[in-house]
Amino acid sequence: MRSLTRSYKKKETALFKLFSARASSAAAKALAAARRRLRGARQGLTVLVLDDSTREPRGITLSYLGLGLGFLGFAAILALTIAFSFGILRGDARAAGSGGELEAARAELDRYRRSAAALSEAYASLSRPLSELSGGARASGNGSSLLASLRASGAAAAARLRGELQGMAEASAGLEAAIGPLEELGKAAASMEAVKPTVPALWPIKSSLGHLSATYGPNPNPFTGDPYFHTGIDCSTYRRGDPIVATADGTIAFSGSYYGYGLCVLISHPNGYFTRYGHMDKLLVRRGQQVKQGQTIGILGNTGHTTGPHVHYEVLIGGKLADPIDYLWSLEDRKAPEGTIPFGME
């Protein structure tokens, strides 16, 4: 969202510079045309005001210089109004994946709409007096060509202004359209964070100690040397006493001695996951207890059918075995050194 906001700000600054340059160029051309007209014409014009009474007509004398200055004043006021509006839009609107930043982006768009509306009203209020003045000049029949030139220049500037405002409106609509996908992305990220603790993704020995001494699947039996299917992975530190942790949030489904697993813990996790930890030296949880991801559940040991201290770790999904390696966040280099004899358990 920040990159999108920076891109919008760059476009906004470039648009403002382009419009300022064009407005200055138009004003300079109009002033040069007025000067050329003043050289070959009289120094002023008289507007006659007639009514239905018997009173004599009244005359109002307007100098060409005054008309030119009036137009320049109009252009200056219009340029200042636009500059002020763009200045308001240059507030540093933060936009990220959080709800507060999205609300700030919406507020910035609302301020832009209000500024554009105020700019249109200011242009309309300034256009009316110039129109009345040009109408009076046509009634007098004197200096109409100059005013026609001024009106043409003003109309061209107004058309360019409308084009610039249309471009800004399109850019605003693009930014507003991007808010929806960003909100969806934020919701997806929040959902992932909520699910993350329920997936068995930790290394089962606390502080990621130890290495992988036996993999899931076909392995040589550590007692006979015959091939057999290993139902989990063996994680070892070559010593007893290291803490064993729950790899995800869940409920203790079993805690006790279980055949060749020795002292064993079975945890039921959300979404159909189960994890089993065998050969513990000591159990630190009981059946029915709620545990959190990373919480210590026992002490690494050598109980059950095994050749050395390690933890036998299994992952089951819907009652079917899966390779625990596929769920670890980071395995790093956990293979046993060359020539090491695996610590089997079955």
Backbone torsions as a table, in degrees:
resi	resn	phi	psi	omega
1	MET	NA	-36.5	178.9
2	ARG	-63.0	-39.8	179.5
3	SER	-65.0	-37.2	178.1
4	LEU	-65.5	-40.6	179.3
5	THR	-65.8	-41.1	178.8
6	ARG	-63.5	-39.9	178.4
7	SER	-63.1	-40.6	178.8
8	TYR	-64.1	-41.0	-179.8
9	LYS	-65.0	-38.9	178.5
10	LYS	-63.5	-44.3	178.9
11	LYS	-63.1	-39.1	-179.5
12	GLU	-64.0	-43.2	179.7
13	THR	-65.1	-43.5	179.1
14	ALA	-63.4	-38.9	179.0
15	LEU	-63.9	-41.9	179.8
16	PHE	-64.8	-42.7	178.6
17	LYS	-63.3	-42.3	-179.8
18	LEU	-63.3	-44.0	-179.3
19	PHE	-66.3	-40.9	179.5
20	SER	-61.3	-41.9	-179.8
21	ALA	-64.8	-41.6	-179.2
22	ARG	-69.3	-38.8	178.9
23	ALA	-64.2	-41.5	178.6
24	SER	-64.6	-40.3	179.0
25	SER	-64.3	-42.2	179.9
26	ALA	-64.8	-41.0	179.5
27	ALA	-64.3	-40.1	-179.9
28	ALA	-64.9	-41.1	179.1
29	LYS	-65.5	-40.7	179.1
30	ALA	-63.5	-41.4	179.7
31	LEU	-65.2	-39.7	178.7
32	ALA	-65.0	-40.3	178.0
33	ALA	-63.9	-40.0	179.0
34	ALA	-63.1	-41.1	178.8
35	ARG	-63.7	-39.7	178.3
36	ARG	-64.3	-38.9	178.1
37	ARG	-65.8	-37.8	-176.7
38	LEU	-68.6	-27.8	-178.5
39	ARG	-66.9	-35.8	-175.4
40	GLY	-104.9	11.2	-179.4
41	ALA	-127.9	176.8	178.2
42	ARG	-70.4	168.4	-175.5
43	GLN	-82.7	3.6	-179.5
44	GLY	-171.7	178.3	176.2
45	LEU	-140.1	153.7	-177.4
46	THR	-114.5	129.9	177.7
47	VAL	-104.5	119.9	178.2
48	LEU	-89.6	133.9	178.3
49	VAL	-110.5	116.1	-177.4
50	LEU	-113.5	145.9	172.2
51	ASP	-136.3	-178.9	-175.0
52	ASP	-83.5	-0.7	-179.3
53	SER	-83.4	178.5	-178.9
54	THR	-88.6	3.0	-179.8
55	ARG	-70.8	153.5	-179.8
56	GLU	-69.8	150.5	178.2
57	PRO	-60.8	143.7	177.7
58	ARG	-103.7	142.3	-179.2
59	GLY	-114.3	139.1	176.1
60	ILE	-119.4	119.9	-177.7
61	THR	-96.4	126.6	178.4
62	LEU	-122.2	129.7	178.1
63	SER	-83.4	150.4	176.8
64	TYR	-61.7	-34.7	178.7
65	LEU	-62.5	-41.4	179.1
66	GLY	-63.6	-41.3	177.6
67	LEU	-62.4	-43.5	179.2
68	GLY	-62.0	-43.8	178.4
69	LEU	-64.7	-35.7	177.6
70	GLY	-62.3	-42.4	178.1
71	PHE	-64.4	-42.9	178.8
72	LEU	-63.0	-38.6	177.5
73	GLY	-62.0	-41.4	176.8
74	PHE	-60.0	-46.1	-179.7
75	ALA	-63.3	-39.8	-179.1
76	ALA	-65.1	-43.4	179.7
77	ILE	-62.7	-42.3	178.9
78	LEU	-62.7	-43.4	179.9
79	ALA	-65.1	-41.4	179.5
80	LEU	-65.0	-38.9	179.0
81	THR	-62.1	-44.0	179.3
82	ILE	-65.7	-42.1	179.5
83	ALA	-61.6	-41.7	179.3
84	PHE	-64.3	-42.0	179.6
85	SER	-63.0	-44.0	178.1
86	PHE	-65.7	-33.6	178.8
87	GLY	-63.0	-38.3	178.1
88	ILE	-64.0	-38.0	-177.4
89	LEU	-70.8	-10.7	-176.2
90	ARG	-86.5	10.7	175.2
91	GLY	-60.7	145.5	-176.5
92	ASP	-80.0	91.1	-179.5
93	ALA	-83.8	114.9	178.0
94	ARG	-81.8	141.3	179.8
95	ALA	-142.6	115.1	178.9
96	ALA	-138.0	-161.2	-176.5
97	GLY	-83.8	-1.8	-176.7
98	SER	-89.8	160.0	-178.7
99	GLY	-64.7	-38.1	-179.4
100	GLY	-62.8	-40.9	-179.6
101	GLU	-69.3	-36.3	176.7
102	LEU	-65.0	-38.9	177.4
103	GLU	-64.4	-36.6	177.2
104	ALA	-64.2	-38.0	178.0
105	ALA	-64.6	-40.2	178.1
106	ARG	-63.8	-42.4	179.4
107	ALA	-61.2	-38.7	178.4
108	GLU	-63.1	-40.5	178.3
109	LEU	-65.0	-38.8	178.0
110	ASP	-64.4	-40.5	177.9
111	ARG	-63.5	-37.5	178.6
112	TYR	-62.9	-42.6	179.7
113	ARG	-62.5	-43.8	-179.8
114	ARG	-63.9	-40.2	179.7
115	SER	-64.9	-41.1	178.9
116	ALA	-63.8	-39.0	178.8
117	ALA	-65.5	-42.6	178.8
118	ALA	-63.6	-37.0	179.1
119	LEU	-64.8	-41.6	179.4
120	SER	-65.0	-40.4	177.9
121	GLU	-64.4	-39.8	179.3
122	ALA	-64.8	-40.2	179.0
123	TYR	-64.2	-41.2	-179.8
124	ALA	-64.6	-42.0	-179.5
125	SER	-66.1	-32.2	178.5
126	LEU	-80.8	-24.5	-179.1
127	SER	-73.4	-34.2	-176.5
128	ARG	-62.3	-48.7	179.3
129	PRO	-60.9	-38.8	179.8
130	LEU	-65.5	-37.8	178.7
131	SER	-64.2	-42.0	178.4
132	GLU	-64.8	-40.6	179.7
133	LEU	-63.5	-43.0	179.9
134	SER	-66.9	-32.9	176.9
135	GLY	-65.0	-41.2	177.6
136	GLY	-64.8	-36.0	179.4
137	ALA	-66.7	-36.6	177.0
138	ARG	-64.8	-34.6	178.5
139	ALA	-65.2	-33.2	-179.3
140	SER	-79.5	-19.9	-178.9
141	GLY	69.9	16.0	-175.3
142	ASN	-129.3	123.9	178.0
143	GLY	81.9	14.5	-177.1
144	SER	-65.9	-32.6	-179.2
145	SER	-65.6	-37.0	177.6
146	LEU	-64.9	-46.5	-178.9
147	LEU	-66.2	-34.9	177.3
148	ALA	-62.9	-39.9	177.8
149	SER	-64.3	-41.3	179.4
150	LEU	-64.9	-42.2	179.4
151	ARG	-64.6	-39.3	178.6
152	ALA	-62.2	-42.3	177.9
153	SER	-63.0	-42.2	178.5
154	GLY	-63.6	-39.6	178.8
155	ALA	-64.3	-40.7	178.9
156	ALA	-63.7	-42.6	178.3
157	ALA	-63.0	-39.1	179.4
158	ALA	-64.4	-40.1	178.9
159	ALA	-63.5	-41.3	177.8
160	ARG	-64.2	-39.8	179.2
161	LEU	-61.2	-43.3	178.7
162	ARG	-62.9	-38.0	177.5
163	GLY	-63.6	-42.1	179.5
164	GLU	-64.7	-42.1	179.6
165	LEU	-63.8	-37.2	177.3
166	GLN	-62.7	-41.4	177.6
167	GLY	-62.5	-41.1	178.6
168	MET	-65.3	-38.5	178.9
169	ALA	-63.4	-39.7	178.2
170	GLU	-65.4	-41.2	177.9
171	ALA	-63.6	-39.3	178.3
172	SER	-63.4	-41.5	179.2
173	ALA	-63.7	-37.4	177.8
174	GLY	-63.2	-42.1	178.7
175	LEU	-65.4	-40.9	-179.3
176	GLU	-65.8	-36.9	179.1
177	ALA	-66.6	-26.6	-178.9
178	ALA	-76.9	-15.2	-176.6
179	ILE	-66.1	-40.8	-178.5
180	GLY	-59.1	-53.6	177.7
181	PRO	-58.7	-34.7	179.0
182	LEU	-67.0	-37.4	177.3
183	GLU	-64.3	-42.2	178.7
184	GLU	-63.0	-39.3	178.5
185	LEU	-64.3	-40.6	177.8
186	GLY	-63.1	-40.1	178.3
187	LYS	-65.2	-40.3	179.2
188	ALA	-63.4	-41.5	179.1
189	ALA	-63.8	-40.4	178.8
190	ALA	-64.4	-39.1	178.5
191	SER	-64.5	-40.2	179.1
192	MET	-63.6	-40.4	178.7
193	GLU	-64.2	-34.9	-179.8
194	ALA	-70.8	-34.2	-177.6
195	VAL	-81.9	-28.2	-173.1
196	LYS	-50.7	-45.3	-178.6
197	PRO	-68.9	-13.8	-177.4
198	THR	-91.9	-3.9	180.0
199	VAL	-98.5	129.5	-178.2
200	PRO	-70.6	84.4	-171.7
201	ALA	-119.0	2.7	179.3
202	LEU	-91.1	155.2	167.2
203	TRP	-70.7	133.0	-169.9
204	PRO	-71.5	-12.5	176.4
205	ILE	-98.0	131.8	-173.9
206	LYS	-58.0	144.9	179.9
207	SER	65.0	20.4	178.4
208	SER	57.7	34.7	179.1
209	LEU	-76.6	156.8	171.6
210	GLY	90.3	-170.8	-176.8
211	HIS	-143.6	170.9	178.5
212	LEU	-86.2	114.8	-177.9
213	SER	-101.5	-14.4	175.1
214	ALA	-155.4	136.3	-176.2
215	THR	-94.5	171.2	176.7
216	TYR	-77.7	141.1	175.9
217	GLY	104.4	-154.5	-177.3
218	PRO	-61.1	129.7	179.2
219	ASN	-148.3	158.7	172.3
220	PRO	-77.1	137.3	178.3
221	ASN	-65.6	126.0	-176.2
222	PRO	-67.3	-14.8	-179.3
223	PHE	-97.7	-37.9	-174.9
224	THR	-111.9	-21.3	-176.3
225	GLY	84.4	-6.4	178.7
226	ASP	-75.0	151.3	178.3
227	PRO	-68.9	143.5	176.6
228	TYR	-154.4	167.6	-178.4
229	PHE	-96.6	118.0	179.4
230	HIS	-86.0	124.0	-170.5
231	THR	-84.1	0.1	179.3
232	GLY	-157.8	-153.1	173.3
233	ILE	-122.5	152.2	175.9
234	ASP	-106.4	128.7	-179.0
235	CYS	-117.9	125.3	-170.8
236	SER	-133.4	149.7	169.5
237	THR	-120.4	6.9	-177.3
238	TYR	65.2	17.8	179.1
239	ARG	-152.3	160.7	174.6
240	ARG	-91.8	157.8	171.9
241	GLY	104.0	-9.7	179.2
242	ASP	-75.0	143.4	-179.7
243	PRO	-70.0	140.4	173.4
244	ILE	-107.3	135.0	-173.7
245	VAL	-117.5	155.3	172.4
246	ALA	-70.1	131.9	-177.1
247	THR	-83.3	-6.5	176.6
248	ALA	-162.0	163.8	175.4
249	ASP	-61.8	145.7	177.7
250	GLY	175.3	-168.6	-178.7
251	THR	-121.6	136.8	179.7
252	ILE	-69.9	115.3	179.0
253	ALA	-91.7	-26.1	178.7
254	PHE	-154.4	140.6	175.6
255	SER	-148.9	108.3	-178.5
256	GLY	167.6	-163.9	180.0
257	SER	-89.1	133.1	-175.2
258	TYR	-141.3	98.0	176.0
259	TYR	44.0	-130.9	-175.4
260	GLY	-72.8	-9.1	178.8
261	TYR	-74.6	-14.2	-175.2
262	GLY	66.7	-143.8	175.7
263	LEU	-70.3	121.7	-167.8
264	CYS	-136.6	150.4	175.3
265	VAL	-127.4	133.1	173.8
266	LEU	-116.9	126.7	-178.3
267	ILE	-116.3	133.2	174.1
268	SER	-96.2	125.3	-178.6
269	HIS	-111.5	162.2	174.9
270	PRO	-61.0	161.3	175.6
271	ASN	66.5	23.6	172.8
272	GLY	86.0	8.2	-179.9
273	TYR	-85.6	146.0	168.9
274	PHE	-133.5	146.7	173.5
275	THR	-131.6	144.1	-179.4
276	ARG	-126.2	138.3	-177.1
277	TYR	-127.5	118.5	-175.2
278	GLY	-115.7	167.2	174.5
279	HIS	69.5	28.3	-179.4
280	MET	-71.6	151.2	174.9
281	ASP	-84.3	-28.4	-178.7
282	LYS	-154.0	139.4	177.3
283	LEU	-97.6	136.1	-177.7
284	LEU	-118.3	8.5	178.5
285	VAL	-134.0	164.3	-180.0
286	ARG	-127.0	163.6	-178.3
287	ARG	-61.6	137.5	180.0
288	GLY	88.3	-9.8	-178.5
289	GLN	-74.9	141.1	175.2
290	GLN	-87.3	133.8	179.6
291	VAL	-128.0	155.0	178.9
292	LYS	-107.5	157.0	178.0
293	GLN	-58.3	126.0	-179.1
294	GLY	92.4	-5.1	-179.8
295	GLN	-76.6	138.5	179.8
296	THR	-70.3	129.7	-179.0
297	ILE	-117.6	-11.9	179.8
298	GLY	-176.9	-177.9	-177.6
299	ILE	-117.2	132.9	-179.7
300	LEU	-61.0	135.7	-177.0
301	GLY	-150.2	-151.1	-171.9
302	ASN	-142.4	29.5	-177.7
303	THR	-83.2	157.1	178.5
304	GLY	86.8	-158.0	-175.3
305	HIS	-90.2	93.8	-174.2
306	THR	-153.8	163.4	179.8
307	THR	-108.5	-1.0	-179.2
308	GLY	-177.2	166.3	-177.8
309	PRO	-67.2	125.3	175.6
310	HIS	-170.4	175.0	172.9
311	VAL	-116.7	126.9	173.7
312	HIS	-88.5	122.4	-172.1
313	TYR	-120.7	127.5	179.7
314	GLU	-123.8	151.1	172.2
315	VAL	-124.4	129.4	177.5
316	LEU	-124.0	140.8	176.8
317	ILE	-122.9	113.7	-178.3
318	GLY	60.1	31.2	179.4
319	GLY	87.4	-2.7	179.6
320	LYS	-106.0	139.6	-179.0
321	LEU	-70.1	146.8	176.0
322	ALA	-137.1	160.2	179.2
323	ASP	-76.3	115.0	-178.9
324	PRO	-59.9	-25.8	-179.2
325	ILE	-59.0	-33.5	-177.4
326	ASP	-65.6	-14.3	-175.7
327	TYR	-109.4	-7.0	-178.3
328	LEU	-72.2	138.6	176.1
329	TRP	-63.1	-44.8	-177.5
330	SER	-149.8	118.8	178.5
331	LEU	-87.1	-28.5	-175.7
332	GLU	53.6	-142.3	-179.7
333	ASP	-107.7	90.2	-174.4
334	ARG	-112.7	14.4	177.0
335	LYS	-75.3	144.7	-179.8
336	ALA	-67.3	152.2	177.9
337	PRO	-58.5	155.8	-178.3
338	GLU	-56.1	131.8	176.7
339	GLY	87.0	-0.2	-179.7
340	THR	-71.6	138.3	177.8
341	ILE	-85.5	123.8	-178.6
342	PRO	-62.6	150.0	176.5
343	PHE	-96.0	91.8	179.4
344	GLY	-76.2	170.1	-179.0
345	MET	-131.7	-28.8	-173.8
346	GLU	-75.9	NA	NA
